[in-house]
């Protein structure tokens, strides 16, 4: 089927630039990524991921991570070592 429907969406320029960089890394352009998202919504008959409001503990963890607080690890091996695994 020929593509003939247009979608116009306004997003923050920095967000668009960052996301398009990710798309390039995985070999997609924005049109292909939006089409993939639409196909997933169709197949799942809803969003292909959970949409939830985070609880207080999660909100605090997100805020701490965004502010640069917390423990940082130089590698996944160091992370698992720090977790005692």
Beta strands, then each sheet from edge to edge (+ up, - down):
end
